Amino acid sequence: GCSDTFRTSSSFFRLRHWIMKNLGACIPLSYGLGGSSCPLPVKTTVVFGKPLRFNLKEVGSPSDEELENAHGKFVEALKQLFDEHKVRLGYGDRTLNIM
């Protein structure tokens, strides 16, 4: 997954955590190939699931309830897709964490 394409740093974690909690800004520190912003050269595979359908009363302006329902459906479909393919793709020991 994406956690393999970049390395992360815990430098200044306390300060960055304080900024996140108090100012609402997240400052991730990560680096890739040779310390740059280019991703590390790892094999990346993309899988596609079935299209999701949502019932909206008015297209273009969903209610909070409709949006929450759609998000729940999306997260559940994403988890199922990950679990369905993870062993075959070499990630059988991993768990999908959606934060």
trRosetta pair geometry for C-beta under 8 A, 3 or more apart (Angstrom, degrees):
i j d omega theta_ij theta_ji phi_ij phi_ji
1 4 6.2 118 61 4 47 97
1 91 7.4 81 -27 -121 92 152
1 94 7.4 180 -6 161 120 159
1 96 8.0 143 -78 -112 154 79
2 5 5.6 -54 -154 25 49 115
2 6 7.4 -6 167 19 75 98
3 6 7.8 -84 -152 54 29 73
4 40 7.0 -110 147 69 65 123
4 42 4.8 -127 135 121 114 173
5 32 6.9 -18 153 -116 71 111
5 39 4.1 -28 -179 -154 106 112
5 40 5.5 -176 -159 40 40 83
5 42 5.9 -127 -89 38 63 120
5 44 7.3 27 -78 -80 120 119
6 30 4.3 41 153 169 131 125
6 31 6.6 149 -163 70 91 22
6 32 5.1 -62 -110 -78 78 82
6 39 6.3 -78 -60 -124 79 69
6 40 6.6 175 -79 -6 32 98
7 30 6.4 161 80 -157 44 74
7 31 5.6 -22 61 63 95 76
7 32 7.3 162 15 -91 78 33
7 40 7.4 82 -27 -44 84 132
8 28 7.1 -67 -132 -172 105 97
8 29 6.7 103 -165 85 66 67
8 30 4.9 -37 -100 -98 64 89
9 29 4.1 -58 57 111 108 118
9 30 6.9 -168 5 -85 81 36
9 31 7.3 43 -30 0 112 100
10 13 4.7 -15 -177 -54 77 126
11 29 5.9 -65 53 90 98 168
12 15 4.5 -47 -177 46 91 116
12 16 5.4 94 119 -25 91 100
12 29 7.3 106 49 -29 104 147
13 16 5.7 -61 -142 43 29 108
13 17 5.9 30 159 -22 67 109
14 17 5.7 -54 -144 36 27 112
14 18 6.4 30 154 -20 62 105
15 18 5.7 -54 -150 34 30 113
15 19 6.5 31 152 -18 64 105
16 19 5.6 -51 -148 36 33 113
16 20 6.3 36 152 -21 64 105
16 26 7.7 51 177 -158 98 51
16 27 4.9 -122 -133 63 104 102
16 29 7.5 -112 -77 -15 158 106
17 20 5.6 -52 -148 35 32 114
17 21 6.2 26 156 -14 66 108
18 21 6.0 -59 -144 41 28 106
18 22 5.8 -4 169 7 67 118
19 22 6.6 -70 -131 52 20 91
19 23 5.1 -35 -169 36 64 119
19 25 5.6 -53 152 70 103 92
19 26 8.0 149 104 -100 100 25
19 27 6.2 19 85 1 145 116
20 23 7.3 -41 -79 55 9 76
20 24 7.1 38 -166 -126 42 14
20 25 6.6 -110 -97 76 50 41
20 26 5.1 45 -109 -94 107 66
20 27 7.5 -130 -59 13 91 74
31 35 5.0 -21 178 -149 139 45
31 36 6.8 107 -166 49 87 18
31 37 7.3 -80 -135 -82 55 44
32 35 7.8 20 63 113 43 3
32 36 5.7 -48 67 80 89 66
32 37 6.0 56 20 -179 115 16
32 38 4.8 -145 98 82 134 45
32 39 4.9 -102 -138 -109 143 17
32 40 5.3 -146 -158 -42 80 64
33 36 5.6 -22 75 48 72 103
33 38 4.4 -40 38 89 113 105
33 39 6.8 35 -19 92 100 26
33 40 5.6 153 -64 -100 74 47
33 41 6.7 61 -89 -24 122 83
34 38 7.5 23 39 51 93 113
39 42 7.5 -93 153 26 105 89
45 89 5.5 -138 58 -139 153 131
47 81 6.2 174 102 176 118 108
47 85 5.1 -154 -38 -53 170 172
47 89 7.9 -112 -38 -52 127 146
49 77 5.7 155 121 169 160 106
49 78 7.8 -133 -4 -90 151 42
49 80 7.5 94 -124 87 143 99
49 81 4.4 -88 -65 -89 125 128
50 77 7.6 -115 58 -150 83 125
52 70 7.7 113 139 -155 133 81
52 73 5.8 132 -157 131 129 119
52 74 6.3 -53 -56 -88 175 71
52 77 6.0 -118 -79 -22 119 167
54 62 7.9 -25 145 -103 137 139
54 66 7.2 96 173 -179 116 96
54 69 7.6 134 -142 104 102 101
54 70 4.8 9 -115 -103 140 109
54 73 7.2 179 -90 51 92 153
55 66 7.8 -120 89 -135 62 107
56 59 5.5 111 90 -84 133 53
56 62 5.3 -84 -128 -98 116 91
56 66 5.7 85 -115 -172 76 148
57 63 7.1 33 27 -15 120 111
57 66 7.2 -128 7 -66 88 147
58 61 5.3 -17 104 60 115 91
58 62 7.6 -173 69 -83 73 38
62 66 4.0 -128 -171 93 103 123
62 67 4.8 133 110 -58 124 82
62 70 7.0 -28 -168 -5 166 139
63 66 4.6 96 50 6 77 102
63 67 6.9 -141 92 -4 40 88
64 67 5.6 -56 -147 38 30 113
64 68 6.2 31 155 -19 65 107
65 68 5.8 -54 -145 37 29 111
65 69 6.3 31 154 -19 63 108
66 69 5.7 -55 -147 37 30 114
66 70 6.3 30 154 -19 64 106
67 70 5.8 -53 -146 36 30 110
67 71 6.3 31 154 -20 63 106
68 71 5.7 -52 -146 35 30 113
68 72 6.4 34 153 -20 63 105
69 72 5.7 -54 -151 34 30 113
69 73 6.5 30 152 -18 63 105
70 73 5.7 -54 -150 36 32 112
70 74 6.3 34 152 -21 65 106
71 74 5.6 -54 -148 36 31 113
71 75 6.3 30 156 -18 66 106
72 75 5.9 -54 -144 37 29 109
72 76 6.3 26 158 -16 63 110
73 76 5.9 -60 -148 40 28 110
73 77 6.2 26 156 -18 65 109
74 77 5.9 -58 -147 38 28 109
74 78 6.2 29 155 -21 64 108
75 78 5.7 -55 -147 35 29 114
75 79 6.5 31 154 -19 64 105
75 98 5.8 173 -143 111 106 169
76 79 5.8 -53 -149 35 31 111
76 80 6.4 30 154 -17 64 106
77 80 5.7 -56 -148 38 32 111
77 81 6.2 34 153 -21 66 107
78 81 5.7 -53 -146 35 30 113
78 82 6.4 31 154 -19 63 106
78 96 7.3 -166 133 161 93 154
78 98 7.1 94 95 -75 134 140
79 82 5.8 -55 -149 36 30 111
79 83 6.3 25 157 -14 65 109
79 96 5.7 -169 -119 75 68 138
79 98 7.4 -88 -68 -14 97 130
80 83 5.9 -57 -144 41 30 108
80 84 6.0 34 156 -26 65 110
81 84 5.7 -54 -145 33 27 115
81 85 6.6 -6 166 6 62 113
82 85 6.7 -84 -150 48 23 89
82 86 5.7 36 165 -52 68 110
82 96 4.3 58 117 -50 168 143
83 86 6.1 -36 -126 5 25 117
83 96 7.5 -97 -49 4 75 122
85 88 5.6 -71 -161 49 57 110
85 89 5.4 33 152 -9 90 120
86 89 6.1 -74 -143 49 26 99
86 91 4.2 -87 -161 84 86 97
86 92 5.7 137 126 -86 93 41
86 94 6.2 -138 -161 61 131 95
86 96 7.9 -133 -73 -41 137 100
87 91 7.5 -95 -66 65 23 56
87 92 4.0 52 -109 -89 69 105
91 94 4.4 -42 177 27 94 124
